[in-house]
Amino acid sequence: MPKTASLQPGTLHPAGPLASLGTLLREWLPRQRWFAGKDRPVTDLRLLSMTELFPGCLHLLVHADHAGVAGHHGGVPAPSGTFAPPTSDCYQLLLGVRREPVPRLHRAFIGRPEEGPLAGLAVYDALCDPRSAQLLLERLRTPGAVGPLRFEADPSVPIPGGLAPRLLDAEQSNSSIVYGDAFILKVFRRIQPGVNPDLEVPWALARQGCSRVPAPVAWLRTAEPEEATLGVLQPFLPDAADGWTLALRALAAGDDFTAQAHQLGQATAEVHLALADAFPTGGHRQTARTAAAMTERLEAAAQSVAALRPYAARLRTAFAALLSCDAGPPAQRIHGDLHLGQVLRAGREWFVIDFEGEPSRPLAERRLAESPVRDVAGMLRSFDYAARQRRPWRPEWARRCREAYCAGYASRAGWDPRKKHALLRAYETDRAVYEVLYEARHRPDWLAVPMAAIERLAVRGG
């Protein structure tokens, strides 16, 4: 087996170097939680690059084409994206190869190719193998190149060797490995050309001295077939809990959460201020284009979800109001997908994580300047979601948290989201429309959660 093979894109046909992997991957890929083409059969696979990372471990970039979904405009729309989903994606795979399957890796087993250079060997997901995970960390500890792959690190941060790895189960769109409760490696599964914001943004914020975001320690990228970020290693906060878990605990115990929400608002504003310093601002984007995009998403969602249609006319007024309301703060780099699951609390401090944005959106779009009100609206919707996880529903709990969060944000940002009522209503409505479509397609039992917000936003205007 050659150490490195860089192949021209092409169908994995029987004469190719990984001929029989095509059949195995067609079956295996759609079963993975991070595979974006759910319910869409893989129609073609093309191998973009293959590198032997170390003996017994192959690194692959695979281009997968998949069919569309009948009767749908496409996938779930991101609040600032479009409805048309990609009909293909590039995926990063790390495949382990052994002569015989190992019982402890039975859940990671992919299959045995029947032909080609891997014929008869056991192929599995290498990230589930502690040995492969440890060797991957060793590559990150010693920067350098392996074929088209580039391993780079911050020389000021030592990374000790011998840290025990464990693969996290909670990831959805990526895979993460924790090393000795000291570092966490996020391995991106869907790869797009360019610098991933989850490397770009934390690195820039670290240069600004912002301590609210764990700084990158090492990272993996590729130069072929195009420049792209493949993974990022950051400090791990072993005693931290995410905001979603903490909010649900408070609700279950009947505890107030306003102090934590106020501090979270302060932390959000501090991150926004650091982002405004680290990246150029983009002027004001509360324009006809923004209103038109929000209206278009509403119209498409209403076509798909009947429950939304009676409210559509009144919801349009929220977007029309953008044409005449206070433009609010300038557009800038933001988190882009902020909610309680994207923040961690360690001790008395809040940290913001996962700056990748919505993976279904094009990378260039995720890096655009946007109104910071979008992040605020996302967090306010998250409080509503938390309050409706237990019966009886706790709307007052959510209202108090929302107020406290905005007050905390105002105390640091110098402007109060609550005083930008039309602006906040538009962004919160846009988010709620996104949630309605998502829940209708994926979790119908949860549809009542965003529909309650739709009713509030349509009937009472906020």
DRENTORNU-505560 format. One line per field, with one value per residue (C-alpha): residue number from 1; residue in three letters; chain; x, y, z. Coordinates in Angstrom, 3 decimals. Layout:
! DRENTORNU-505560
num: [NUM ...]
residuo: [ALA ...]
cadena: [A ...]
x: [X ...]
y: [Y ...]
z: [Z ...]
END
This chain:
! DRENTORNU-505560
num: [1 2 3 4 5 6 7 8 9 10 11 12 13 14 15 16 17 18 19 20 21 22 23 24 25 26 27 28 29 30 31 32 33 34 35 36 37 38 39 40 41 42 43 44 45 46 47 48 49 50 51 52 53 54 55 56 57 58 59 60 61 62 63 64 65 66 67 68 69 70 71 72 73 74 75 76 77 78 79 80 81 82 83 84 85 86 87 88 89 90 91 92 93 94 95 96 97 98 99 100 101 102 103 104 105 106 107 108 109 110 111 112 113 114 115 116 117 118 119 120 121 122 123 124 125 126 127 128 129 130 131 132 133 134 135 136 137 138 139 140 141 142 143 144 145 146 147 148 149 150 151 152 153 154 155 156 157 158 159 160 161 162 163 164 165 166 167 168 169 170 171 172 173 174 175 176 177 178 179 180 181 182 183 184 185 186 187 188 189 190 191 192 193 194 195 196 197 198 199 200 201 202 203 204 205 206 207 208 209 210 211 212 213 214 215 216 217 218 219 220 221 222 223 224 225 226 227 228 229 230 231 232 233 234 235 236 237 238 239 240 241 242 243 244 245 246 247 248 249 250 251 252 253 254 255 256 257 258 259 260 261 262 263 264 265 266 267 268 269 270 271 272 273 274 275 276 277 278 279 280 281 282 283 284 285 286 287 288 289 290 291 292 293 294 295 296 297 298 299 300 301 302 303 304 305 306 307 308 309 310 311 312 313 314 315 316 317 318 319 320 321 322 323 324 325 326 327 328 329 330 331 332 333 334 335 336 337 338 339 340 341 342 343 344 345 346 347 348 349 350 351 352 353 354 355 356 357 358 359 360 361 362 363 364 365 366 367 368 369 370 371 372 373 374 375 376 377 378 379 380 381 382 383 384 385 386 387 388 389 390 391 392 393 394 395 396 397 398 399 400 401 402 403 404 405 406 407 408 409 410 411 412 413 414 415 416 417 418 419 420 421 422 423 424 425 426 427 428 429 430 431 432 433 434 435 436 437 438 439 440 441 442 443 444 445 446 447 448 449 450 451 452 453 454 455 456 457 458 459 460 461 462]
residuo: [MET PRO LYS THR ALA SER LEU GLN PRO GLY THR LEU HIS PRO ALA GLY PRO LEU ALA SER LEU GLY THR LEU LEU ARG GLU TRP LEU PRO ARG GLN ARG TRP PHE ALA GLY LYS ASP ARG PRO VAL THR ASP LEU ARG LEU LEU SER MET THR GLU LEU PHE PRO GLY CYS LEU HIS LEU LEU VAL HIS ALA ASP HIS ALA GLY VAL ALA GLY HIS HIS GLY GLY VAL PRO ALA PRO SER GLY THR PHE ALA PRO PRO THR SER ASP CYS TYR GLN LEU LEU LEU GLY VAL ARG ARG GLU PRO VAL PRO ARG LEU HIS ARG ALA PHE ILE GLY ARG PRO GLU GLU GLY PRO LEU ALA GLY LEU ALA VAL TYR ASP ALA LEU CYS ASP PRO ARG SER ALA GLN LEU LEU LEU GLU ARG LEU ARG THR PRO GLY ALA VAL GLY PRO LEU ARG PHE GLU ALA ASP PRO SER VAL PRO ILE PRO GLY GLY LEU ALA PRO ARG LEU LEU ASP ALA GLU GLN SER ASN SER SER ILE VAL TYR GLY ASP ALA PHE ILE LEU LYS VAL PHE ARG ARG ILE GLN PRO GLY VAL ASN PRO ASP LEU GLU VAL PRO TRP ALA LEU ALA ARG GLN GLY CYS SER ARG VAL PRO ALA PRO VAL ALA TRP LEU ARG THR ALA GLU PRO GLU GLU ALA THR LEU GLY VAL LEU GLN PRO PHE LEU PRO ASP ALA ALA ASP GLY TRP THR LEU ALA LEU ARG ALA LEU ALA ALA GLY ASP ASP PHE THR ALA GLN ALA HIS GLN LEU GLY GLN ALA THR ALA GLU VAL HIS LEU ALA LEU ALA ASP ALA PHE PRO THR GLY GLY HIS ARG GLN THR ALA ARG THR ALA ALA ALA MET THR GLU ARG LEU GLU ALA ALA ALA GLN SER VAL ALA ALA LEU ARG PRO TYR ALA ALA ARG LEU ARG THR ALA PHE ALA ALA LEU LEU SER CYS ASP ALA GLY PRO PRO ALA GLN ARG ILE HIS GLY ASP LEU HIS LEU GLY GLN VAL LEU ARG ALA GLY ARG GLU TRP PHE VAL ILE ASP PHE GLU GLY GLU PRO SER ARG PRO LEU ALA GLU ARG ARG LEU ALA GLU SER PRO VAL ARG ASP VAL ALA GLY MET LEU ARG SER PHE ASP TYR ALA ALA ARG GLN ARG ARG PRO TRP ARG PRO GLU TRP ALA ARG ARG CYS ARG GLU ALA TYR CYS ALA GLY TYR ALA SER ARG ALA GLY TRP ASP PRO ARG LYS LYS HIS ALA LEU LEU ARG ALA TYR GLU THR ASP ARG ALA VAL TYR GLU VAL LEU TYR GLU ALA ARG HIS ARG PRO ASP TRP LEU ALA VAL PRO MET ALA ALA ILE GLU ARG LEU ALA VAL ARG GLY GLY]
cadena: [A A A A A A A A A A A A A A A A A A A A A A A A A A A A A A A A A A A A A A A A A A A A A A A A A A A A A A A A A A A A A A A A A A A A A A A A A A A A A A A A A A A A A A A A A A A A A A A A A A A A A A A A A A A A A A A A A A A A A A A A A A A A A A A A A A A A A A A A A A A A A A A A A A A A A A A A A A A A A A A A A A A A A A A A A A A A A A A A A A A A A A A A A A A A A A A A A A A A A A A A A A A A A A A A A A A A A A A A A A A A A A A A A A A A A A A A A A A A A A A A A A A A A A A A A A A A A A A A A A A A A A A A A A A A A A A A A A A A A A A A A A A A A A A A A A A A A A A A A A A A A A A A A A A A A A A A A A A A A A A A A A A A A A A A A A A A A A A A A A A A A A A A A A A A A A A A A A A A A A A A A A A A A A A A A A A A A A A A A A A A A A A A A A A A A A A A A A A A A A A A A A A A A A A A A A A A A A A A A A A A A A A A A A A A A A A A A A A A A A A A A A A A A A A A A A A A A A A A A A A A A A]
x: [0.000 1.594 2.093 0.288 -2.056 -3.584 -6.255 -8.151 -11.873 -13.754 -16.307 -15.058 -15.306 -13.992 -10.673 -9.996 -7.588 -10.427 -12.906 -14.879 -14.866 -17.470 -20.101 -19.264 -19.347 -22.629 -24.226 -22.216 -22.256 -26.048 -26.134 -23.740 -25.199 -22.925 -23.976 -25.981 -27.875 -30.306 -33.064 -31.223 -29.478 -25.869 -25.865 -22.130 -18.846 -15.652 -12.331 -10.674 -7.582 -6.209 -3.253 -1.795 -1.661 0.258 0.414 -3.083 -4.894 -6.074 -7.172 -9.781 -11.666 -14.707 -17.200 -20.715 -23.606 -27.084 -30.592 -33.037 -36.084 -39.343 -41.795 -39.260 -37.545 -34.501 -32.946 -33.644 -32.963 -30.447 -31.859 -29.552 -29.193 -31.262 -33.604 -31.753 -29.633 -26.424 -26.878 -23.368 -20.897 -17.259 -16.631 -13.507 -12.997 -10.300 -10.409 -8.571 -7.441 -6.749 -6.375 -9.039 -11.845 -11.259 -14.226 -13.932 -14.294 -17.370 -19.501 -16.937 -16.726 -17.566 -16.963 -14.531 -13.842 -14.241 -11.752 -8.964 -5.859 -7.905 -9.697 -10.406 -9.183 -11.352 -12.152 -13.499 -13.874 -10.405 -11.580 -13.171 -9.796 -7.762 -4.504 -5.365 -6.634 -3.340 -1.285 -3.414 -2.531 1.137 0.896 -0.564 2.197 4.870 3.877 4.712 3.287 2.034 1.252 -1.292 -2.080 -0.575 -0.287 0.269 0.361 0.762 4.407 3.674 1.378 3.015 0.961 2.024 2.117 0.438 -2.960 -5.727 -8.344 -12.094 -14.537 -17.557 -20.988 -22.893 -21.546 -23.931 -22.255 -18.650 -16.651 -14.755 -12.051 -11.089 -7.483 -6.859 -9.435 -6.861 -7.644 -10.494 -10.028 -12.938 -12.681 -14.818 -16.780 -18.281 -15.437 -15.709 -12.820 -11.436 -10.633 -13.273 -14.656 -14.099 -10.371 -10.397 -12.580 -11.120 -7.601 -8.455 -10.185 -7.167 -5.025 -7.490 -7.037 -10.641 -10.749 -14.368 -13.384 -10.871 -7.977 -6.796 -3.710 -3.137 -4.977 -5.057 -5.636 -5.235 -3.722 -5.355 -7.601 -8.287 -7.186 -9.517 -9.564 -9.940 -9.701 -8.942 -7.437 -8.433 -8.212 -10.921 -12.884 -13.435 -15.606 -17.792 -21.444 -23.252 -25.947 -28.722 -27.959 -27.725 -31.001 -32.838 -31.373 -32.603 -36.075 -36.227 -35.217 -37.556 -34.551 -34.211 -31.771 -31.766 -28.343 -26.743 -28.689 -27.526 -23.890 -24.377 -25.632 -22.501 -20.299 -22.082 -21.565 -17.879 -17.424 -19.263 -17.068 -13.938 -15.231 -15.858 -12.245 -10.813 -12.681 -13.821 -17.401 -19.734 -21.942 -25.694 -27.377 -30.966 -31.956 -34.474 -32.268 -32.400 -36.171 -36.663 -34.564 -36.504 -39.803 -38.677 -37.822 -41.219 -43.062 -41.200 -41.714 -45.432 -45.729 -44.229 -45.926 -49.672 -49.728 -47.654 -49.966 -52.583 -49.834 -47.856 -49.452 -48.831 -45.307 -44.471 -45.038 -42.079 -39.808 -41.354 -40.616 -36.877 -37.235 -38.103 -36.810 -33.636 -30.809 -29.245 -25.573 -23.336 -23.008 -19.969 -18.671 -20.931 -21.282 -24.033 -25.696 -25.830 -27.976 -27.648 -25.904 -23.075 -21.999 -20.192 -20.107 -17.004 -17.035 -18.673 -17.567 -19.305 -17.414 -18.631 -17.758 -18.513 -18.036 -18.427 -21.926 -24.659 -22.772 -25.395 -24.602 -21.732 -18.527 -18.253 -21.762 -20.965 -18.053 -20.124 -20.728 -24.227 -26.185 -25.270 -29.017 -29.144 -27.074 -29.197 -32.384 -30.958 -30.262 -33.681 -35.314 -33.156 -34.582 -38.062 -37.049 -35.676 -38.800 -40.973 -39.057 -41.089 -44.791 -46.302 -44.608 -42.781 -43.254 -42.514 -39.187 -38.264 -39.469 -37.323 -34.285 -34.796 -35.025 -31.950 -29.940 -30.748 -29.990 -26.624 -25.884 -26.771 -24.480 -21.460 -22.426 -23.593 -26.921 -30.002 -31.531 -34.924 -34.863 -34.388 -37.841 -38.572 -35.102 -35.221 -38.721 -37.637 -34.636 -36.523 -39.336 -36.842 -35.360 -38.778 -39.726 -36.540 -37.430 -40.961 -39.693 -37.001 -39.343 -42.041 -39.573 -37.465 -39.234 -42.985 -43.597 -41.628 -43.544 -45.621 -42.490 -41.724 -45.431 -46.009 -43.394 -44.949 -48.304 -46.710 -44.720 -47.634 -50.454 -48.692 -45.729 -43.072]
y: [0.000 3.335 5.875 8.598 8.448 11.620 10.633 12.539 12.781 9.906 7.248 4.444 1.791 -1.795 -0.822 1.899 1.630 1.387 -0.390 -2.335 0.470 2.173 -0.446 -0.443 3.354 3.685 1.632 2.967 6.731 7.298 5.608 8.119 10.961 13.472 12.450 15.315 13.391 11.652 9.816 10.574 7.540 7.941 7.908 8.316 8.401 10.066 9.752 13.180 12.151 9.189 9.310 6.633 8.702 6.006 2.214 0.801 4.150 5.756 9.369 9.916 12.853 11.438 13.348 11.921 12.696 11.998 12.218 14.952 14.490 14.259 17.030 19.149 22.379 20.919 20.554 22.558 26.223 28.050 31.386 33.345 30.723 29.444 26.514 24.720 21.963 20.714 17.616 16.546 16.900 16.211 14.047 13.365 9.722 8.060 4.352 1.733 -1.434 -4.703 -8.308 -9.390 -7.464 -6.542 -7.247 -3.858 -2.138 -4.042 -0.866 0.844 -2.046 -1.008 -4.253 -6.352 -5.280 -8.126 -6.852 -4.364 -3.821 -4.048 -7.261 -9.436 -6.895 -5.515 -1.815 0.337 3.926 4.691 7.478 4.784 3.059 4.387 3.444 5.451 8.361 8.441 8.380 11.218 13.307 12.493 13.907 17.110 17.298 17.203 19.642 18.687 17.317 13.881 14.008 16.828 16.937 19.680 19.409 22.770 23.978 27.023 26.687 28.514 25.752 22.411 19.291 16.355 12.881 9.740 11.334 8.731 9.375 8.933 9.560 11.655 10.296 13.586 15.081 15.371 17.069 16.285 13.871 14.905 13.142 14.179 13.564 13.066 15.726 18.260 18.789 18.163 17.506 18.310 16.391 18.036 15.524 17.720 19.574 22.787 24.718 27.560 28.289 26.891 29.572 27.195 27.717 31.242 32.883 31.397 32.081 35.722 36.127 34.664 37.340 39.905 38.518 37.292 34.578 33.586 31.278 28.401 29.130 26.632 24.680 22.654 22.020 19.841 21.091 19.871 21.519 19.164 19.084 22.511 24.279 23.281 22.923 19.317 19.489 21.715 20.847 23.117 23.050 20.926 22.195 18.979 20.489 22.514 21.881 23.206 25.830 23.532 20.954 23.636 25.237 21.904 21.153 24.491 23.852 20.352 21.688 24.676 27.009 30.488 30.890 34.653 35.253 32.770 34.237 37.756 36.606 34.763 37.971 39.743 36.974 37.147 40.903 40.540 38.037 40.314 43.262 41.162 39.963 43.552 44.376 41.252 41.448 44.307 45.387 45.316 48.343 47.967 44.976 45.533 46.321 45.301 42.320 41.003 41.500 39.820 36.811 36.384 36.670 34.095 31.624 32.211 31.610 28.375 27.130 27.926 25.818 22.875 23.288 23.893 25.026 28.065 29.389 31.151 33.309 34.064 37.415 38.827 37.421 39.225 42.524 41.711 41.522 44.536 46.586 46.176 48.686 51.524 50.586 51.630 49.863 48.854 47.943 47.518 44.097 42.170 38.644 36.758 33.236 32.421 29.513 30.642 28.720 27.152 24.101 26.284 27.732 26.151 27.194 26.333 27.636 31.053 31.786 31.292 30.206 30.265 27.351 25.927 28.845 26.579 27.908 25.947 23.222 23.135 26.734 27.492 28.352 31.766 32.622 31.584 34.024 37.059 39.974 39.900 41.748 40.648 40.678 37.310 35.729 37.381 36.087 32.573 32.547 33.968 31.173 28.656 29.816 29.163 25.682 24.889 26.141 23.798 20.596 19.849 20.034 22.248 24.629 27.508 30.613 32.923 31.178 31.795 35.419 36.170 34.526 36.472 39.743 38.933 37.897 41.117 43.192 41.473 41.981 45.685 46.181 45.208 46.052 49.614 49.032 47.131 44.490 45.120 48.695 47.427 45.854 45.697 44.407 41.750 40.672 40.155 38.020 36.033 35.429 34.264 31.843 30.541 29.923 27.899 25.909 25.190 23.695 21.709 20.244 19.455 17.417 15.828 15.993 16.479 16.010 19.226 21.345 22.945 24.630 26.959 27.290 28.882 31.473 31.953 32.702 35.165 36.922 37.090 37.954 40.126 41.216 39.963]
z: [0.000 -0.995 1.735 -0.195 -3.158 -4.573 -7.044 -9.669 -8.871 -10.407 -9.662 -7.441 -10.132 -9.991 -11.582 -9.028 -6.058 -3.520 -5.739 -3.176 -0.593 -2.769 -1.972 1.750 2.031 0.162 2.929 5.859 5.211 5.394 8.814 10.371 12.408 10.710 7.195 5.733 3.078 5.440 3.546 0.311 -1.176 -2.234 -6.019 -6.629 -4.725 -5.911 -4.160 -3.916 -1.956 -0.022 2.347 4.578 7.757 9.597 9.203 9.325 9.008 5.783 5.508 2.788 1.343 -0.418 -2.542 -2.188 -4.515 -3.207 -4.591 -3.623 -1.404 -3.289 -2.459 -0.570 -1.503 0.184 3.571 6.710 5.944 8.055 9.269 6.987 4.279 1.428 1.056 -1.737 -0.170 -1.740 -3.839 -2.909 -0.054 0.678 3.737 5.744 6.696 8.761 8.077 10.091 8.348 10.186 9.166 11.650 13.413 17.035 19.381 21.132 17.761 16.603 16.585 14.351 11.872 8.303 6.438 4.413 0.829 -1.627 -4.188 -4.705 -2.529 0.700 -0.260 2.762 5.321 8.132 7.612 10.469 11.645 12.991 15.310 17.485 17.918 20.892 19.167 16.042 18.160 20.088 16.897 15.526 18.578 18.048 14.539 15.983 18.609 15.919 13.158 9.624 6.396 5.397 1.707 1.222 4.952 7.105 10.894 12.590 16.189 18.405 19.522 22.779 24.073 24.940 24.242 26.436 24.952 26.200 26.898 26.923 24.195 24.391 21.570 22.544 21.681 21.676 18.443 15.517 12.561 13.563 15.693 18.837 20.831 24.373 25.370 29.075 30.030 28.839 25.149 22.736 19.032 16.725 13.477 10.809 8.769 6.032 4.368 2.403 0.838 2.921 6.549 8.898 11.261 14.189 13.630 12.243 14.901 18.119 16.809 16.108 19.479 21.262 19.605 21.014 24.526 24.720 27.385 26.724 23.848 24.157 21.806 19.157 20.196 17.017 13.789 10.693 7.167 3.618 0.573 -1.948 -3.845 -2.309 0.869 3.734 7.519 8.710 12.506 15.500 18.905 21.819 25.623 27.214 30.220 32.218 34.940 32.585 31.801 28.763 29.180 27.981 30.693 33.366 32.310 32.417 35.849 37.146 35.737 37.227 40.638 40.436 40.642 39.249 36.341 35.943 37.502 35.122 32.189 33.086 33.176 29.902 28.319 29.528 28.105 24.741 24.529 25.406 22.599 20.176 21.136 20.640 17.267 16.181 17.033 15.420 12.100 9.871 10.426 7.463 7.881 8.340 6.715 7.936 4.368 1.763 0.922 4.490 4.712 1.339 2.334 5.571 3.695 1.143 3.911 5.505 2.240 1.549 5.118 4.982 1.840 3.717 7.115 7.093 10.729 9.787 7.064 9.233 10.753 7.594 6.780 10.253 10.367 7.137 8.935 11.198 8.174 6.439 9.573 8.874 6.049 8.406 11.855 13.639 11.815 15.112 15.580 12.520 10.937 12.128 12.521 14.918 16.256 13.785 15.602 19.221 21.720 25.171 23.756 22.390 25.726 28.676 32.313 34.329 37.873 37.636 34.073 30.735 27.629 24.021 21.725 18.274 15.894 12.880 12.212 10.483 8.517 5.757 4.792 2.383 4.215 2.574 3.764 7.338 7.367 6.343 8.675 10.178 12.818 16.359 16.981 15.203 17.988 20.665 19.033 18.874 22.601 23.455 21.464 23.348 26.688 25.300 24.238 27.680 29.443 27.370 28.081 31.197 31.978 33.053 30.659 32.327 30.137 33.071 33.649 30.033 30.147 33.213 31.613 28.410 30.317 32.406 29.356 27.502 30.590 30.968 27.295 27.507 30.500 28.384 24.815 25.409 23.661 24.761 22.435 24.059 22.762 19.203 19.307 15.569 14.818 17.527 16.532 12.914 13.813 16.418 13.926 11.312 13.834 14.869 11.227 10.817 13.933 12.713 9.472 11.241 13.848 11.297 9.284 12.001 15.386 14.916 18.635 19.248 16.747 19.506 20.919 17.988 17.136 20.538 19.620 16.180 17.803 20.239 17.547 15.131 17.527 20.060 17.997 20.393]
END
